[in-house]
Amino acid sequence: MILVDDVGGILPSINHSPWDGVTLADFVMPFFLFIVGVSLAFAYKNLSCRFVATRKALIRSLKLLLLGLFLQGGFIHGLNNLTYGIDVEKIRLMGILQRIAIAYLVVALCEIWLKGNHNVSSELSMIKKYRFHWVVAFVITTIYLSLLYGLYVPDWEYQILKEDQGSTLTTFLNLKVKCGVRGHTGPGCNAVGMLDRMFLGIQHLYRKPVYARTKQCSINYPNNGPLPPDAPSWCQAPFDPEGLLSSLMATVTCLVGLHYGHIIIHFKDHKKRLNQWILRSFCLLMLGLALNLFGMHLNKPLYTLSYMCVTSGASGFLLSAIYLMVDVYGYKRASLVLEWMGIHALPIYVLIACNLVFLIIHGFYWKNPINNLLHLIGIGK
């Protein structure tokens, strides 16, 4: 994610896809969620008290939510603006850490309360032990698909700040987005955005959506750029890529990771673990590609079922490859840096991916704020 944030604008192939399709950057969030699920299988392997474990899970989720609000809600203004503070009427409510917090809480509660007590001696008995986890995944997926394709999306409006040269008055321009459709998965008229506008409020959504880089919205496609003359009215509308409905499917990714963790817990043979992982990963990947072929496009902002399947399958293959390298063949020295990053993932994300380190460095300048070390090396221009 650090690589994507710093280099994605230069190399579009590793930047987020403007809408449909996936790039390298679009696999990072699912990898986070997948490995959270794998880790939870170890965290709740031996429970002494379910109520204590539930309380700890709630507290951890709340901490992640609050940290996400602080780091991604708009309180810190960025590298080109060293001021801070946010009008609570405009704070962004959702974000990456908030999504991880939601997925973590749901999956942790499933692992604490919904697993059977019998021993696992085969793949079938493992499925039986965790059958209610799959029921939860099925229910979540059904709710998501029903809402995404079943909800009617009416016309809607939003405001943008109108820039009048030579005028000191602040004026707003009302833009109307014509929809009146059901089951649409384009940027302007999908149920994901409608539910976020309804429950979160349009003023609390992300103001720099990825679809601003689509061909309809940017003459510099696939990069940001000026609007084309015939740009659709939704091009400048806020949209949260970590919204409420899309976070439902993100939770399923975490549940899939939990299942892969169960395979480690209950099967001790390297070959058996790898065979099960590779088979499941292949099935997920093929299912996702088939869904994409039949019209359910791979889409990260909507977190479609096809996207969940493909990225979960890719996560499983990556886990298998690292397991084979480190645990089976013993190439542990090559993974020491990755291991250190894994142990300290949250502090690294907070300090670097959220620009805190750069902001601190940026705060030291000579004579003029623009004269600082980051501008000298090309960061923050």
C-alpha positions in Angstrom: 0.0 0.0 0.0 2.9 2.3 0.7 4.3 1.6 -2.8 0.9 2.2 -4.4 0.4 5.5 -2.5 3.8 6.9 -3.5 4.3 5.4 -7.0 0.7 4.7 -8.2 0.3 8.2 -9.8 3.4 7.5 -11.9 2.7 3.9 -12.9 -1.1 3.4 -13.6 -0.6 -0.3 -13.7 -0.2 -0.4 -9.9 -2.6 2.4 -9.1 -6.3 1.6 -8.2 -8.5 0.8 -11.2 -10.8 3.8 -11.9 -13.8 1.5 -11.8 -14.3 -1.9 -13.3 -11.2 -4.2 -13.4 -8.3 -4.7 -11.0 -4.7 -3.6 -10.7 -2.0 -4.5 -8.2 -3.3 -1.9 -5.8 -6.8 -3.5 -5.7 -5.4 -6.7 -4.1 -3.9 -4.9 -1.1 -7.1 -4.4 1.0 -8.4 -8.0 0.5 -4.9 -9.3 1.5 -5.2 -7.3 4.7 -8.7 -8.7 5.4 -7.7 -12.2 4.5 -4.7 -12.3 6.8 -6.8 -10.8 9.6 -9.1 -13.8 9.2 -6.2 -16.3 9.2 -4.8 -14.7 12.4 -8.2 -14.9 14.2 -8.1 -18.7 13.9 -5.0 -18.6 16.1 -6.2 -15.8 18.4 -9.3 -17.8 19.4 -7.8 -21.3 19.2 -8.2 -21.9 23.0 -10.9 -19.8 24.7 -11.1 -19.6 28.4 -14.1 -17.3 28.6 -16.3 -16.2 25.6 -17.6 -13.1 27.4 -14.0 -11.8 28.1 -13.0 -12.6 24.5 -16.1 -10.7 23.2 -15.3 -7.7 25.3 -11.7 -7.6 24.1 -12.9 -7.9 20.5 -15.3 -5.0 20.9 -12.6 -2.8 22.5 -10.2 -3.6 19.7 -12.7 -2.8 17.0 -13.6 0.5 18.7 -10.0 1.5 18.9 -9.6 0.8 15.1 -12.7 2.8 14.3 -11.6 5.8 16.3 -8.1 5.6 14.9 -9.6 5.5 11.4 -11.8 8.5 12.1 -8.8 10.5 13.2 -6.4 9.5 10.4 -8.9 9.3 7.5 -11.7 11.6 8.6 -10.0 14.8 7.3 -8.6 16.0 10.6 -5.0 16.0 9.1 -5.1 18.1 6.0 -2.1 16.6 4.1 1.4 17.4 2.9 0.5 20.7 1.1 -1.4 22.0 4.1 0.2 21.9 7.6 -3.0 22.9 9.4 -5.3 20.5 11.1 -8.9 20.2 12.3 -12.2 19.1 10.8 -15.8 20.4 10.8 -17.6 17.4 12.3 -20.5 18.0 9.8 -18.1 17.0 7.0 -15.9 14.4 8.7 -15.4 11.2 6.6 -17.0 8.4 8.6 -15.8 5.3 6.8 -12.2 4.3 5.8 -9.7 1.5 5.6 -9.3 1.0 9.3 -13.0 1.3 9.9 -13.6 -1.5 7.3 -11.0 -3.7 9.0 -12.6 -3.0 12.4 -16.1 -4.1 11.1 -14.8 -7.2 9.4 -12.6 -8.1 12.4 -15.6 -7.7 14.9 -18.0 -9.8 12.8 -15.5 -12.6 12.2 -14.2 -12.6 15.8 -17.8 -12.9 17.1 -18.4 -15.8 14.7 -15.2 -17.6 15.9 -16.1 -17.0 19.5 -19.7 -18.0 19.5 -20.5 -20.0 16.4 -18.0 -22.9 16.2 -18.9 -26.4 17.2 -17.3 -28.4 20.1 -16.5 -31.7 18.4 -13.0 -32.7 17.2 -11.9 -32.4 13.6 -10.6 -35.6 12.0 -11.3 -34.9 8.3 -12.3 -32.1 5.9 -16.0 -33.0 6.3 -15.8 -32.8 10.1 -14.1 -29.4 9.8 -16.9 -28.1 7.6 -19.4 -29.4 10.1 -17.6 -27.8 13.1 -17.7 -24.4 11.4 -20.9 -24.8 9.4 -22.5 -21.7 11.0 -19.6 -19.6 9.8 -20.6 -20.5 6.2 -24.2 -19.8 7.0 -23.2 -16.3 8.1 -21.1 -15.9 4.9 -24.1 -17.1 2.8 -26.5 -14.7 4.5 -24.2 -11.7 4.1 -23.6 -12.5 0.4 -27.4 -12.9 -0.2 -28.2 -9.6 1.6 -25.4 -7.8 -0.4 -26.6 -9.2 -3.8 -30.2 -8.5 -3.0 -29.5 -4.9 -2.1 -27.0 -4.3 -4.9 -29.3 -5.6 -7.7 -32.7 -5.2 -6.1 -32.8 -1.6 -4.8 -34.2 1.2 -6.9 -31.9 4.1 -7.2 -33.8 7.4 -7.8 -32.4 10.7 -9.2 -30.3 12.6 -6.7 -28.5 15.9 -6.2 -25.3 17.2 -4.7 -23.4 20.5 -4.4 -20.0 21.6 -5.4 -18.1 24.8 -4.7 -18.3 27.2 -7.7 -15.1 29.1 -8.3 -15.7 32.6 -9.5 -12.6 34.5 -10.5 -12.4 37.9 -9.0 -15.2 37.3 -6.6 -14.8 36.8 -2.8 -18.2 35.3 -2.4 -18.6 31.6 -1.8 -21.2 30.1 -4.1 -22.4 26.5 -4.7 -23.5 24.8 -7.8 -26.3 22.2 -7.6 -25.8 19.2 -9.8 -28.5 16.6 -10.5 -27.7 13.0 -11.3 -30.4 11.2 -13.3 -30.8 7.6 -12.4 -34.2 5.9 -12.0 -32.7 2.5 -12.4 -32.4 -0.8 -10.5 -29.4 -3.1 -10.4 -27.0 -0.6 -12.1 -23.3 -1.0 -11.2 -21.9 2.1 -12.8 -20.3 5.0 -10.8 -23.3 7.3 -10.6 -26.4 5.1 -10.0 -25.4 2.1 -7.9 -27.1 1.0 -4.6 -23.8 1.1 -2.7 -23.5 4.9 -3.1 -27.2 5.4 -2.6 -27.1 3.6 0.8 -24.1 5.6 1.9 -25.7 8.9 1.0 -28.9 7.8 2.8 -27.3 6.5 6.1 -24.0 8.4 6.3 -24.9 11.6 4.5 -23.2 12.8 1.3 -21.2 15.3 3.3 -19.5 12.4 5.2 -18.3 10.5 2.1 -14.8 10.4 0.4 -14.4 13.5 -1.8 -11.8 12.1 -4.2 -13.4 9.0 -5.7 -11.5 6.8 -8.1 -14.0 7.2 -10.8 -12.8 10.8 -11.3 -10.0 9.0 -13.4 -12.4 7.2 -15.7 -12.6 8.1 -19.4 -15.9 9.9 -18.9 -14.4 12.1 -16.2 -10.8 12.8 -17.1 -9.2 13.8 -20.4 -6.0 12.4 -18.9 -7.5 8.9 -18.4 -6.4 6.7 -16.5 -4.9 9.6 -14.5 -6.6 12.6 -12.9 -7.2 15.5 -15.2 -9.7 18.2 -16.3 -13.3 17.2 -17.0 -14.1 16.5 -20.7 -16.8 18.9 -22.2 -19.4 16.1 -22.1 -18.6 14.8 -18.6 -21.5 13.2 -16.7 -22.9 15.1 -13.8 -21.7 12.5 -11.2 -18.0 12.9 -12.0 -17.4 15.4 -9.1 -19.8 13.6 -6.6 -18.4 12.2 -3.4 -18.3 8.4 -3.2 -16.8 6.2 -0.4 -14.8 3.1 -1.6 -15.1 1.8 2.0 -18.8 2.2 2.3 -21.4 0.3 4.3 -22.8 -2.2 1.7 -19.4 -2.9 0.2 -18.1 -3.6 3.7 -20.5 -6.6 3.9 -18.6 -8.4 1.2 -15.3 -7.4 2.7 -16.4 -9.3 5.8 -16.8 -12.4 3.7 -13.1 -12.1 2.6 -12.2 -12.1 6.3 -14.3 -15.2 6.8 -12.6 -17.0 4.0 -9.2 -16.2 5.6 -10.5 -17.6 8.9 -11.2 -20.9 7.1 -7.7 -21.0 5.8 -6.5 -20.5 9.3 -8.6 -23.4 10.5 -6.8 -25.6 8.0 -3.5 -24.7 9.8 -5.1 -25.4 13.2 -6.6 -28.8 12.4 -4.2 -30.3 9.8 -0.5 -30.7 10.7 0.8 -32.2 7.4 2.4 -29.7 5.0 1.1 -31.5 1.9 -2.5 -31.7 3.2 -2.5 -28.0 4.1 -1.1 -26.9 0.7 -3.5 -29.2 -1.2 -6.5 -27.8 0.6 -5.4 -24.2 0.2 -4.5 -24.5 -3.5 -7.8 -26.3 -4.3 -9.9 -23.7 -2.6 -7.9 -20.9 -4.1 -8.3 -22.3 -7.6 -12.1 -22.7 -7.1 -12.5 -19.2 -5.8 -10.4 -17.7 -8.6 -12.3 -19.7 -11.3 -15.7 -18.7 -9.8 -14.7 -15.0 -9.7 -13.5 -15.1 -13.3 -16.7 -16.9 -14.4 -18.9 -14.3 -12.6 -16.9 -11.5 -14.3 -17.3 -13.2 -17.7 -21.1 -13.4 -17.2 -21.5 -9.7 -16.3 -20.7 -9.3 -12.6 -17.6 -7.2 -13.1 -14.5 -7.2 -10.9 -15.0 -3.9 -9.0 -13.2 -2.8 -5.8 -15.3 0.3 -5.0 -18.5 -1.9 -5.0 -16.6 -5.0 -3.6 -18.5 -7.2 -6.0 -18.9 -11.0 -5.4 -16.6 -11.7 -8.3 -14.0 -9.3 -6.9 -14.2 -11.0 -3.5 -13.7 -14.4 -5.1 -10.8 -13.5 -7.3 -8.9 -11.6 -4.6 -9.6 -14.3 -2.0 -8.2 -16.9 -4.4 -5.2 -14.8 -5.0 -4.7 -14.3 -1.2 -4.8 -18.1 -0.8 -2.2 -18.7 -3.6 0.1 -16.1 -2.0 -0.3 -17.6 1.4 0.5 -21.0 -0.1 3.6 -19.7 -1.8 5.0 -18.0 1.4 4.2 -21.1 3.4 6.0 -23.3 1.0 9.0 -21.0 0.9 9.3 -20.3 4.7 7.7 -23.3 6.5 8.4 -26.2 4.1 11.7 -25.3 2.5 13.0 -23.1 5.4 14.0 -19.9 3.6 13.2 -17.9 6.7 16.0 -15.3 6.3 14.4 -14.0 3.1 11.2 -13.3 5.0 12.7 -11.5 8.0 11.8 -8.0 6.8 8.3 -9.1 5.9 7.9 -10.8 9.3 9.0 -7.5 11.0 6.5 -5.6 8.9 3.8 -8.1 9.7 4.4 -7.8 13.5 4.3 -4.0 13.3 1.7 -3.6 10.5 -0.6 -1.1 12.2 2.2 1.3 13.4 3.8 1.2 9.9 0.5 1.9 8.2 -0.3 4.7 10.6 3.1 6.4 10.3 3.9 5.9 6.6 0.7 5.0 4.6 -1.2 7.8 6.5 1.6 10.2 5.9 2.3 11.0 9.6 6.1 10.6 9.2 6.0 12.8 6.1 3.9 15.4 7.9 6.3 15.5 10.8 9.3 16.0 8.4 7.3 18.5 6.3 6.8 20.6 9.4 10.5 21.6 9.5 11.3 24.1 6.8 13.5 27.2 6.3 12.1 30.7 5.8 9.1 29.4 3.8 7.0 26.2 4.2 7.7 25.2 0.7 11.4 25.0 1.5 11.5 21.6 3.2 13.2 18.2 2.6 10.1 16.5 1.1 9.7 19.1 -1.6 13.4 18.8 -2.3 13.0 15.1 -3.2 9.7 15.6 -5.0 7.1 14.5 -2.3 4.1 16.7 -1.6 4.3 18.9 -4.7 
